[in-house]
Amino acid sequence: MGTGSSKSSGFSRTKDYNIHVKTGDRKGAGTDANVYIALHNDQGKRSRDIQLDCKFKNDFERGKVDTYPVSNLPNFGRISMIELWRDDAGLNDDWYVDSVTVDHVRSKERYIFPLHRWVRDVMKLFINENDISLPQDDLKQEQRQFELLKKRSLYEFECKSEGLIPQIKTFPMDESFSNDYQWDIVTLKAKLMLQTATIKMTSKSWEKLDDIGELYTGILPIPYGMNNWRSDKEFGYQRLTGCNATNIRLCTEIPTKFPVTDAMLEPLLEGMTIADALSKKRLFILDYEILHDLPCTKGRKICAPMCLFVVNKNRNLMPLAIQLFQDPSENNPIFLPTDPEYVWLMAKMWFNNADASFHQSSTHLGYTHLIIESVAVATHRCLSQSHPIFRLLAPHFIFLIAINTRALAKLVSEGGWVDQCMAIGRIGMFEIIRRSWDRWSLEKQGSLEKDLADRGVDDPEVLPNYHYRDDARLVRRAIYNYVKTIVDHHYDTDERVTSDFEIRHWGKTLSTECGMKGVPNGGEFSTADEVTEIITNFIFIGSVGHAASNFSQYDEYGFPPNYPSFLFGEPPRDKTERTEEDILAQMPSKDMTLSIMLVTKLLSDRGTNGLGDFEVQYLHDPVSLNALKQFKADCLKVGAIIDEMNKTREQKYTYLNPKEIPNAISI
């Protein structure tokens, strides 16, 4: 932190105020220009022009805070607004400011002016205390509209491929990683690459499945799945606590294309018939019809399987039957747990290969990364930085566009990691996203309770041990209460909503340019409750939804037989007895496995703060600060409840403890 002086005329050297200026941590944020400020009090009085300058120091550097004492302003009163500008002196005159804070020396009163803006030489910036207002209340309409027009030129939509979720057209430099965060990612990746290179040189070729275990050491520990992949109970838990835990459904009738019979299932249904199990709500199903005839990179093929599950007397979700393709036939048998060991294991592996393909494409990339990027672009285009909804959402966009841009360039590019290490490749991945986006709706899949009810899994008595559901509900309730407090404060009547032309433009943009189904009234918001619900859903998707689908990836994918992203050969078409050698022959190579381990370990790392502990503070008004204080307290309570539940859970579930949930999709 630098300490400087403010240049002024006059004789008094009594310090009246300290002005603290925080330059943002983003590329090109610092400036060598001359910077000036004027203070306005709540009676409309303006101070003299005050130059801010640290003598003998290069001030206004990226990520730094500089302090300037101000004299000759006795009894100036309450400061309600600042006027900030710069000239175009110096080679680097662009300047990005996070905030200006003014402290009154004697009274200790503090006035905060959050900017989160570039200070350009074409106009002065007028910033109110806390800088939070609906557009219909803002007296600085010209400045507000100028800023929005500038943002719209930087944040434009583009579909990277036909039918995909719209993203940013050109990467804005404002979205770059901070220096510290980028260094953390690069450092971890370098460590992982060194570790995998060492493992590659020191481990032998595989002769049996246990040999894969020799890969795990140091910062690449044994994944959870390695010791549990053969277990049917763990196969059931993967649907409830794994990285793809949002697809299991109550089975209300057996599809005709899945011709299981009582005779097949009699040894597994504990005395029930199929009709009994259906009536008692004991059967559950996963049907990946969406993968039928999926085009894949290099003409590769994956299954479009179905799996039937039962909740048994011990309240465990257990697999009953797997059919690997949609159309029943003699060469598309129904595999059962009573089949020979390696036949059943191979069927489960091919099912999980399909499950993993949907997970990476839709549950993870499409339903979190890409949807929230589209929301972020719409927010920048439609809402002023002064809008309370912009300030409410902004902490949940940090590094999102940067990580998405990097992922598409490094992982999902032609010939990249997805082409090399996933059976579907980028062609299959994009097609899954197209198909699933066409079916996705914010008011159904994008809303936790409605999604749970639609899938028939909202009742813990019907589907026990669904830890994702139980923990997600707790966190969502905390998010909802936080959002509702702030939204209700600004929209204290429905007329305040309908008069807000920015929020209505935002809603329409989500519905039209983003192509998002299920936006209330097509974006024509009419009540504060509608705004609260949609903001809660977006924050939930970008935090809880991403945490649930991302941070268990290494434990799931790290041991290929447990959750294979790639399998060689053909899926089984009959029940001819198999051996461990047959399983091993379908496994990814050592090089591919090490690549899968490296990427999923990197993705499973948390690089930003836990929920509510924001990297950048956007909200400073008393109502928002009190709401945030309560939100943090609620998150601690939720964390304590989850910790307590995990003491008695057979399968621990730590991914949705709020301290483990980053505020934004930053990895």
VOGU-3710 file (C-alpha; in Angstrom, 3 decimals, decimal comma):
1> mgtgsskssg> 0,000/0,000/0,000  1,413/3,368/-1,022  0,915/6,610/0,917  1,022/9,869/-0,975  -0,392/13,320/-0,933  -3,170/15,283/-2,529  -2,039/18,510/-4,120  -4,049/21,572/-3,044  -3,712/25,247/-2,327  -4,201/26,697/1,155
11> fsrtkdynih> -2,380/26,879/4,454  -3,898/24,219/6,715  -2,025/20,933/6,981  -4,642/19,370/9,254  -5,666/16,091/7,720  -9,425/15,878/7,224  -9,778/12,772/5,055  -7,820/9,767/3,857  -8,679/8,640/0,360  -7,821/5,018/-0,470
21> vktgdrkgag> -7,750/4,049/-4,141  -7,639/0,384/-5,127  -6,468/-0,285/-8,687  -7,913/-3,498/-10,117  -5,996/-6,727/-10,590  -6,403/-7,143/-14,327  -4,258/-6,740/-17,395  -3,412/-3,119/-18,158  -5,201/-1,834/-15,055  -2,436/0,502/-13,861
31> tdanvyialh> -1,922/4,034/-15,146  0,756/6,709/-15,376  -1,817/9,437/-16,011  -2,558/12,311/-13,649  -5,581/11,439/-11,526  -8,062/13,844/-9,945  -11,011/13,569/-7,600  -13,703/15,876/-6,266  -15,997/15,086/-3,341  -19,709/15,936/-3,227
41> ndqgkrsrdi> -21,622/16,131/0,042  -25,271/15,314/0,627  -26,168/19,010/0,411  -24,937/19,233/-3,159  -21,694/21,014/-2,316  -18,618/20,132/-4,367  -15,031/20,225/-3,124  -12,153/21,686/-5,078  -10,366/19,501/-7,645  -7,899/17,289/-5,778
51> qldckfkndf> -4,956/15,704/-7,559  -3,998/12,302/-6,199  -0,268/11,702/-6,325  2,213/9,617/-4,340  5,521/11,472/-4,364  8,594/9,369/-5,071  6,427/6,340/-5,863  4,868/4,827/-8,934  1,264/4,745/-7,795  -1,906/3,307/-9,378
61> ergkvdtypv> -0,209/-0,016/-10,128  -2,147/-3,198/-10,866  -3,722/-4,729/-7,759  -2,342/-2,070/-5,390  -3,973/0,270/-2,872  -2,725/3,859/-2,567  -3,670/6,262/0,227  -3,881/10,058/-0,038  -4,423/12,467/2,869  -6,690/15,431/2,122
71> snlpnfgris> -6,583/18,731/4,015  -8,562/21,984/3,959  -11,975/20,341/3,951  -13,212/20,936/7,522  -16,913/20,431/8,267  -17,568/19,274/4,728  -20,369/16,973/5,868  -21,514/13,581/4,661  -19,968/12,548/1,329  -22,578/11,157/-1,040
81> mielwrddag> -20,731/11,116/-4,380  -17,272/11,351/-5,887  -16,164/12,711/-9,232  -13,132/10,883/-10,635  -11,150/11,532/-13,781  -7,708/11,386/-15,326  -5,794/12,996/-18,153  -4,039/11,199/-21,008  -0,503/11,809/-19,790  1,990/8,960/-19,860
91> lnddwyvdsv> 2,440/5,973/-22,110  0,017/3,837/-20,111  -2,963/6,023/-19,355  -5,747/3,394/-19,207  -6,834/2,801/-15,623  -9,143/0,231/-14,038  -10,369/1,053/-10,533  -11,914/-1,410/-8,116  -12,927/1,093/-5,460  -12,371/4,422/-3,765
101> tvdhvrsker> -12,816/4,630/-0,004  -12,948/7,945/1,859  -12,299/7,957/5,617  -13,109/10,989/7,774  -10,154/11,277/10,126  -11,925/12,665/13,203  -15,336/10,968/13,063  -13,967/7,664/11,633  -16,883/7,613/9,196  -16,181/5,632/6,059
111> yifplhrwvr> -17,692/6,169/2,616  -17,251/3,450/0,003  -17,475/4,051/-3,739  -17,170/0,764/-5,658  -16,298/1,370/-9,303  -15,194/-1,842/-11,044  -14,745/0,308/-14,137  -12,200/1,724/-16,510  -11,614/5,433/-15,999  -11,361/6,808/-19,520
121> dvmklfinen> -10,033/10,182/-20,558  -13,175/11,073/-22,493  -15,403/11,749/-19,484  -15,545/12,180/-15,748  -17,060/9,407/-13,671  -19,696/10,297/-11,090  -20,072/7,519/-8,528  -22,606/7,534/-5,706  -21,862/6,050/-2,311  -22,178/2,250/-2,617
131> dislpqddlk> -23,006/2,762/-6,342  -26,190/0,720/-6,343  -29,389/1,838/-8,017  -32,139/0,722/-10,339  -32,045/2,483/-13,712  -35,297/4,380/-13,123  -33,724/6,004/-10,039  -30,350/6,899/-11,546  -29,829/10,604/-12,216  -26,713/9,864/-14,269
141> qeqrqfellk> -28,508/8,363/-17,260  -26,004/9,611/-19,826  -23,078/7,974/-18,023  -25,076/4,787/-17,453  -26,048/4,461/-21,114  -22,516/5,268/-22,314  -21,109/2,483/-20,146  -23,706/-0,029/-21,312  -23,034/0,746/-24,964  -19,329/0,199/-24,376
151> krslyefeck> -20,006/-3,123/-22,629  -22,247/-4,295/-25,460  -19,437/-3,743/-27,928  -17,145/-5,939/-25,814  -19,622/-8,639/-24,830  -21,232/-10,050/-27,959  -22,866/-13,457/-28,420  -21,703/-16,158/-30,766  -22,611/-19,823/-31,181  -19,294/-21,635/-31,600
161> seglipqikt> -21,106/-24,404/-33,443  -24,684/-24,658/-34,681  -27,154/-25,521/-31,938  -24,773/-24,936/-29,038  -25,362/-22,578/-26,144  -24,336/-19,009/-27,119  -21,016/-17,843/-25,687  -18,784/-14,782/-25,826  -17,745/-13,889/-29,374  -14,342/-12,364/-28,609
171> fpmdesfsnd> -12,555/-12,788/-25,293  -12,549/-9,459/-23,373  -9,244/-8,756/-21,661  -11,196/-7,716/-18,556  -12,041/-11,382/-18,060  -8,415/-12,539/-17,809  -7,194/-14,468/-14,791  -5,558/-12,498/-12,024  -1,780/-12,954/-11,785  -2,048/-14,988/-8,582
181> yqwdivtlka> -4,754/-17,316/-9,882  -3,017/-17,921/-13,201  0,223/-18,704/-11,362  -1,590/-21,212/-9,120  -2,998/-23,070/-12,141  0,318/-23,102/-14,002  2,200/-24,284/-10,896  -0,210/-27,144/-10,208  -0,200/-28,226/-13,849  3,629/-28,257/-13,889
191> klmlqtatik> 3,706/-30,420/-10,743  1,176/-32,834/-12,199  3,041/-33,076/-15,510  6,305/-33,811/-13,696  4,588/-36,452/-11,580  2,965/-38,187/-14,562  6,252/-38,132/-16,498  8,003/-39,788/-13,550  5,247/-42,402/-13,215  5,424/-43,164/-16,916
201> mtskswekld> 9,126/-43,898/-16,701  9,031/-45,930/-13,492  5,885/-48,039/-13,879  5,696/-51,252/-15,891  3,177/-52,256/-18,528  -0,085/-53,730/-17,226  -0,580/-57,442/-17,031  -3,528/-57,383/-14,613  -5,970/-54,769/-13,334  -4,155/-54,413/-10,021
211> digelytgil> -1,086/-53,155/-11,925  -2,953/-49,892/-12,643  -2,595/-49,175/-8,925  1,128/-48,598/-9,381  0,343/-45,245/-11,031  -0,872/-43,594/-7,833  1,600/-41,727/-5,690  2,343/-38,253/-4,337  -0,086/-35,599/-5,539  -1,887/-38,265/-7,597
221> pipygmnnwr> -3,293/-40,404/-4,765  -5,388/-43,544/-5,119  -8,824/-42,474/-6,403  -11,817/-43,580/-4,347  -13,129/-45,647/-7,241  -10,110/-47,928/-7,379  -11,082/-49,867/-4,276  -14,822/-49,920/-4,966  -15,348/-50,338/-8,690  -16,472/-53,976/-8,585
231> sdkefgyqrl> -19,218/-53,352/-6,031  -22,853/-53,127/-7,159  -23,644/-51,014/-4,125  -20,974/-48,513/-5,154  -22,349/-48,595/-8,708  -25,668/-47,489/-7,211  -23,983/-44,806/-5,109  -22,431/-43,352/-8,265  -25,961/-42,243/-9,261  -26,495/-40,553/-5,897
241> tgcnatnirl> -23,131/-39,115/-4,893  -20,946/-39,284/-8,000  -20,173/-36,535/-10,478  -23,338/-37,252/-12,485  -25,911/-37,376/-9,692  -28,701/-35,407/-11,365  -30,176/-37,977/-13,746  -31,593/-40,898/-11,749  -35,419/-41,145/-12,028  -38,244/-42,981/-10,340
251> cteiptkfpv> -39,439/-45,736/-12,650  -43,232/-45,649/-12,947  -43,466/-48,214/-15,730  -41,035/-50,496/-17,515  -40,378/-49,236/-21,057  -41,415/-51,721/-23,732  -37,933/-51,347/-25,252  -36,456/-52,712/-21,981  -38,159/-56,139/-21,720  -37,113/-57,258/-18,255
261> tdamleplle> -39,249/-60,015/-16,744  -40,124/-61,277/-13,299  -38,192/-64,448/-14,056  -35,016/-62,446/-14,776  -35,286/-60,334/-11,648  -36,779/-62,849/-9,207  -33,429/-63,530/-7,450  -32,876/-59,777/-6,992  -36,251/-58,333/-5,956  -36,416/-59,805/-2,421
271> gmtiadalsk> -39,765/-61,512/-2,936  -41,384/-58,708/-4,949  -42,671/-58,887/-8,475  -41,885/-56,040/-10,874  -45,459/-54,792/-10,404  -45,021/-54,856/-6,620  -41,760/-52,909/-6,838  -43,324/-50,311/-9,140  -46,317/-49,790/-6,859  -44,047/-49,421/-3,838
281> krlfildyei> -41,854/-46,871/-5,638  -38,805/-49,071/-5,269  -37,617/-49,037/-8,910  -35,474/-46,350/-10,522  -34,140/-45,982/-14,025  -31,533/-44,261/-16,171  -32,226/-44,174/-19,892  -29,603/-42,671/-22,207  -31,824/-42,627/-25,266  -30,265/-39,206/-25,951
291> lhdlpctkgr> -27,074/-41,037/-27,020  -28,797/-43,157/-29,665  -26,957/-43,047/-33,008  -24,552/-40,443/-31,666  -21,911/-39,308/-34,197  -18,470/-39,450/-32,609  -14,935/-38,421/-33,508  -13,204/-40,843/-35,901  -16,420/-42,799/-36,305  -16,154/-44,289/-32,809
301> kicapmclfv> -19,316/-45,692/-31,240  -20,724/-45,605/-27,744  -23,731/-47,273/-26,200  -27,127/-45,682/-25,547  -27,882/-47,818/-22,490  -30,603/-48,258/-19,915  -30,159/-49,403/-16,344  -32,860/-50,433/-13,860  -32,226/-50,080/-10,116  -34,027/-51,140/-6,955
311> vnknrnlmpl> -33,929/-49,758/-3,418  -33,468/-52,937/-1,418  -34,431/-53,779/2,159  -31,148/-52,292/3,376  -32,157/-48,993/1,683  -29,325/-49,257/-0,838  -29,788/-48,441/-4,527  -28,736/-51,570/-6,403  -28,518/-52,268/-10,159  -30,944/-54,894/-11,462
321> aiqlfqdpse> -30,440/-54,927/-15,214  -28,487/-53,202/-17,982  -29,340/-53,087/-21,680  -26,591/-51,391/-23,671  -28,619/-50,302/-26,711  -32,108/-48,947/-27,207  -33,640/-51,620/-29,436  -34,112/-55,066/-27,881  -32,760/-57,953/-29,943  -30,875/-61,232/-29,642
331> nnpiflptdp> -27,528/-59,448/-29,900  -28,580/-56,801/-27,391  -29,088/-58,906/-24,263  -30,183/-57,690/-20,841  -27,225/-58,100/-18,483  -27,889/-59,049/-14,868  -25,899/-59,153/-11,611  -26,423/-62,935/-11,719  -24,404/-63,200/-14,940  -20,754/-64,350/-14,826
341> eyvwlmakmw> -18,595/-61,836/-12,917  -16,666/-60,300/-15,799  -19,676/-60,239/-18,117  -21,537/-58,109/-15,572  -18,477/-55,965/-14,868  -18,026/-55,300/-18,574  -21,683/-54,289/-18,950  -21,340/-51,873/-16,029  -18,181/-50,391/-17,549  -19,880/-49,740/-20,896
351> fnnadasfhq> -22,857/-48,221/-19,109  -20,520/-45,946/-17,167  -18,711/-45,001/-20,358  -22,029/-43,644/-21,669  -22,793/-42,038/-18,300  -19,371/-40,339/-18,331  -19,968/-39,073/-21,873  -23,213/-37,413/-20,822  -21,614/-36,126/-17,637  -18,727/-34,334/-19,312
361> ssthlgythl> -20,829/-33,001/-22,180  -24,033/-31,886/-20,503  -24,043/-32,177/-16,722  -20,631/-30,529/-16,437  -19,764/-28,466/-19,527  -23,197/-27,657/-20,933  -25,369/-27,311/-17,840  -22,870/-25,304/-15,782  -19,959/-23,761/-17,735  -21,792/-22,809/-20,915
371> iiesvavath> -25,156/-21,845/-19,433  -23,576/-19,516/-16,893  -21,263/-18,013/-19,522  -24,335/-17,170/-21,565  -25,919/-15,604/-18,469  -22,724/-13,634/-17,804  -22,637/-12,204/-21,330  -26,310/-11,224/-21,084  -25,670/-9,585/-17,712  -22,795/-7,484/-19,015
381> rclsqshpif> -24,807/-6,456/-22,075  -27,990/-5,504/-20,250  -27,267/-4,449/-16,674  -25,228/-1,447/-15,600  -22,437/-2,025/-13,098  -24,600/0,057/-10,751  -27,564/-2,311/-11,009  -28,132/-4,311/-7,796  -28,638/-7,524/-9,782  -25,339/-7,003/-11,605
391> rllaphfifl> -23,597/-6,541/-8,257  -25,392/-9,577/-6,831  -24,350/-11,830/-9,722  -20,868/-10,481/-10,483  -18,948/-12,498/-7,818  -20,331/-15,655/-9,408  -18,816/-14,886/-12,814  -15,195/-14,389/-11,729  -12,743/-16,169/-14,111  -15,665/-18,023/-15,745
401> iaintralak> -15,214/-16,728/-19,277  -11,429/-17,123/-18,950  -11,644/-20,774/-17,913  -14,231/-21,547/-20,600  -12,092/-19,939/-23,295  -9,056/-21,881/-22,139  -10,979/-25,161/-21,882  -12,358/-24,895/-25,401  -8,899/-24,018/-26,737  -6,934/-26,654/-24,819
411> lvseggwvdq> -9,332/-29,506/-24,024  -12,178/-29,408/-26,543  -10,208/-28,255/-29,569  -9,795/-30,483/-32,606  -7,216/-33,119/-31,673  -7,279/-31,972/-28,046  -7,836/-33,885/-24,824  -11,494/-34,691/-25,482  -10,669/-36,140/-28,914  -7,838/-38,189/-27,437
421> cmaigrigmf> -9,253/-39,338/-24,097  -13,023/-39,529/-24,529  -14,665/-42,054/-26,817  -17,176/-39,497/-28,072  -14,541/-36,877/-28,937  -15,525/-33,273/-29,565  -17,966/-34,244/-32,333  -19,940/-36,428/-29,952  -19,618/-33,927/-27,114  -21,042/-31,070/-29,171
431> eiirrswdrw> -23,898/-33,266/-30,401  -24,814/-34,287/-26,841  -24,844/-30,626/-25,822  -27,084/-29,772/-28,806  -29,540/-32,523/-27,962  -29,634/-31,825/-24,239  -29,822/-28,016/-24,611  -32,857/-28,502/-26,812  -34,540/-30,315/-23,875  -33,255/-28,161/-21,006
441> slekqgslek> -35,518/-25,655/-19,273  -34,658/-23,211/-16,514  -37,975/-23,843/-14,781  -37,389/-27,605/-14,713  -33,792/-28,867/-14,935  -32,510/-25,450/-13,869  -34,568/-25,347/-10,667  -33,559/-27,852/-7,990  -36,927/-28,625/-6,412  -38,785/-28,792/-9,711
451> dladrgvddp> -36,100/-31,034/-11,162  -36,228/-33,382/-8,170  -40,029/-33,526/-8,344  -39,995/-34,107/-12,108  -37,631/-37,043/-11,657  -39,694/-38,376/-8,750  -36,727/-38,325/-6,375  -37,740/-35,482/-4,043  -38,845/-37,744/-1,163  -35,997/-39,083/1,039
461> evlpnyhyrd> -38,223/-41,965/2,101  -38,602/-43,070/-1,517  -34,926/-42,631/-2,449  -32,697/-42,739/0,645  -28,984/-41,918/0,705  -29,347/-39,347/-2,068  -26,780/-37,081/-0,464  -26,564/-34,733/-3,448  -30,258/-33,903/-3,075  -30,156/-33,514/0,689
471> darlvrraiy> -27,070/-31,291/0,794  -28,030/-29,258/-2,282  -31,368/-28,378/-0,681  -29,645/-26,950/2,372  -27,261/-24,794/0,340  -29,962/-23,606/-2,040  -32,129/-22,458/0,865  -29,252/-20,324/2,140  -28,690/-18,856/-1,345  -32,415/-18,154/-1,754
481> nyvktivdhh> -32,695/-16,306/1,559  -29,642/-14,183/0,727  -30,937/-13,286/-2,731  -34,483/-12,611/-1,528  -33,329/-10,122/1,111  -31,480/-8,030/-1,469  -34,066/-8,334/-4,240  -36,978/-7,455/-1,954  -35,130/-4,388/-0,716  -34,783/-2,943/-4,215
491> ydtdervtsd> -38,081/-4,222/-5,597  -40,398/-3,388/-2,686  -43,362/-3,241/-5,079  -44,142/-5,084/-8,306  -44,210/-1,724/-10,078  -40,510/-1,345/-9,294  -39,903/-4,545/-11,273  -41,999/-3,635/-14,287  -40,442/-0,143/-14,409  -36,905/-1,547/-14,500
501> feirhwgktl> -36,116/-1,475/-18,213  -32,659/-2,992/-17,716  -33,903/-6,128/-15,930  -36,616/-6,610/-18,543  -34,044/-6,277/-21,336  -31,912/-8,822/-19,497  -34,810/-11,254/-19,216  -35,678/-10,943/-22,893  -32,031/-11,431/-23,846  -31,861/-14,642/-21,827
511> stecgmkgvp> -34,981/-15,889/-23,563  -34,076/-14,837/-27,109  -30,352/-14,353/-27,693  -29,352/-17,038/-25,173  -32,157/-19,292/-26,382  -32,988/-20,264/-22,804  -36,312/-22,012/-22,227  -38,262/-21,501/-19,016  -37,394/-17,858/-18,318  -40,486/-16,460/-16,504
521> nggefstade> -42,906/-14,871/-18,993  -40,242/-14,907/-21,680  -38,214/-12,422/-19,617  -41,098/-10,042/-18,916  -40,608/-10,139/-15,152  -43,568/-8,853/-13,187  -42,784/-9,701/-9,552  -39,830/-9,639/-7,187  -40,377/-13,350/-6,519  -39,692/-14,135/-10,197
531> vteiitnfif> -36,439/-12,187/-10,036  -35,441/-13,893/-6,779  -36,101/-17,338/-8,224  -34,100/-16,839/-11,411  -31,119/-15,254/-9,613  -31,129/-18,063/-7,043  -31,130/-20,646/-9,836  -28,206/-19,016/-11,635  -26,093/-18,689/-8,492  -26,939/-22,298/-7,591
541> igsvghaasn> -25,965/-23,609/-11,045  -22,665/-21,692/-11,058  -21,697/-22,774/-7,563  -23,495/-25,880/-6,274  -24,244/-27,378/-9,680  -20,660/-27,034/-10,799  -19,185/-28,265/-7,515  -21,338/-31,411/-7,624  -20,359/-32,239/-11,202  -16,700/-31,221/-11,059
551> fsqydeygfp> -14,833/-31,871/-7,840  -15,324/-35,628/-7,651  -13,915/-36,155/-11,142  -10,537/-37,487/-10,072  -12,112/-39,969/-7,652  -14,442/-41,158/-10,419  -12,336/-41,026/-13,587  -8,881/-41,507/-12,062  -9,187/-45,326/-12,067  -10,480/-46,165/-15,578
561> pnypsflfge> -12,425/-49,373/-14,792  -14,523/-47,397/-12,308  -15,737/-44,673/-14,687  -14,113/-45,015/-18,108  -14,129/-42,058/-20,465  -12,679/-44,296/-23,192  -12,988/-48,007/-23,899  -11,357/-49,936/-26,721  -13,018/-52,706/-28,678  -16,719/-53,459/-28,879
571> pprdkterte> -19,371/-53,570/-26,171  -20,557/-57,086/-25,330  -23,315/-58,433/-27,557  -23,750/-61,739/-25,735  -23,106/-63,340/-22,372  -20,103/-65,400/-23,341  -17,949/-65,675/-20,250  -15,200/-63,045/-20,009  -11,986/-62,846/-18,025  -9,948/-60,146/-16,340
581> edilaqmpsk> -7,767/-60,073/-19,462  -10,832/-59,159/-21,543  -11,534/-56,230/-19,207  -7,906/-55,105/-19,322  -7,874/-55,222/-23,127  -10,621/-52,590/-23,243  -8,904/-50,215/-20,829  -7,244/-46,970/-21,960  -3,482/-47,190/-22,455  -1,068/-46,102/-19,758
591> dmtlsimlvt> -0,402/-42,798/-21,549  -4,110/-42,111/-21,911  -4,779/-43,046/-18,288  -2,047/-40,685/-17,088  -3,547/-37,905/-19,209  -6,989/-38,604/-17,733  -5,514/-38,564/-14,240  -3,690/-35,278/-14,865  -6,675/-33,418/-16,296  -9,265/-34,690/-13,827
601> kllsdrgtng> -6,929/-33,964/-10,905  -6,366/-30,438/-12,222  -10,118/-29,940/-12,654  -10,780/-31,300/-9,166  -8,612/-28,625/-7,560  -10,273/-25,615/-5,932  -8,520/-22,385/-6,776  -10,941/-19,792/-5,414  -12,756/-19,054/-2,157  -15,691/-20,893/-0,615
611> lgdfevqylh> -19,293/-19,786/-1,031  -19,940/-16,277/0,310  -16,259/-15,459/0,761  -16,016/-13,305/-2,337  -12,755/-12,617/-4,143  -14,081/-9,184/-5,119  -16,605/-7,326/-2,983  -19,284/-5,760/-5,182  -21,995/-5,023/-2,595  -21,403/-2,373/0,059
621> dpvslnalkq> -24,798/-0,937/1,036  -26,014/-1,774/4,573  -28,861/-4,072/3,482  -26,579/-6,125/1,241  -23,813/-6,296/3,839  -26,250/-7,546/6,472  -27,632/-10,067/3,982  -24,099/-11,245/3,181  -23,265/-11,518/6,879  -26,336/-13,706/7,393
631> fkadclkvga> -25,485/-15,730/4,268  -22,027/-16,492/5,607  -23,536/-17,528/8,955  -26,087/-19,721/7,180  -23,310/-21,343/5,128  -21,435/-22,178/8,308  -24,588/-23,738/9,769  -25,169/-25,758/6,604  -21,548/-26,921/6,685  -21,930/-28,029/10,297
641> iidemnktre> -25,127/-29,943/9,467  -23,439/-31,694/6,525  -20,407/-32,550/8,670  -22,706/-34,037/11,291  -24,665/-36,067/8,711  -21,414/-37,386/7,246  -20,550/-38,914/10,627  -23,325/-41,463/10,156  -23,373/-41,775/6,377  -21,997/-44,994/4,972
651> qkytylnpke> -20,865/-43,033/1,893  -19,427/-39,655/2,925  -20,330/-36,694/0,710  -18,188/-33,595/1,178  -18,524/-31,826/-2,157  -21,425/-29,565/-1,153  -20,155/-28,284/2,153  -20,289/-24,518/1,395  -16,618/-24,100/2,285  -15,847/-26,564/-0,546
661> ipnaisi> -18,072/-24,797/-3,103  -16,344/-21,994/-5,020  -18,400/-18,885/-5,706  -17,901/-19,230/-9,434  -16,852/-21,674/-12,136  -13,165/-20,904/-12,140  -11,697/-24,310/-12,977
//
